[in-house]
């Protein structure tokens, strides 16, 4: 991933184990691109659905562009993702396995294009989340102790 990051799905890292990531183009209209460039996008409850060989992102909210009036589209409409056929087939196969989902991780600009980082993810259980938090806290304590030791 390169370019200017516009939006991140921070909750994805908390709720899922990220197995693989893909870069996908996204089919947008002009006013949506302008709104995205202003940062008016939310990936929080979005997910990717694959049907009939097409990947579609659902639940992504792009606020209407202020100066767009009649050209603005529905903020929550489904938007097609542009992926290679083999990537789509791989996502279909993996998402049919128990516990796997396809979720958007981030939206960013690459040159003049809007790209989305999509992940094949496996849902975490509550005990996995607690374990992740415990590991993070332990690492923070260790780093803090090392820092204190190096000072003194």
Order of alpha helices (4+ residues) and beta strands (2+ residues): beta-alpha-beta-alpha-beta-beta-beta-beta-beta-alpha-beta-beta-alpha
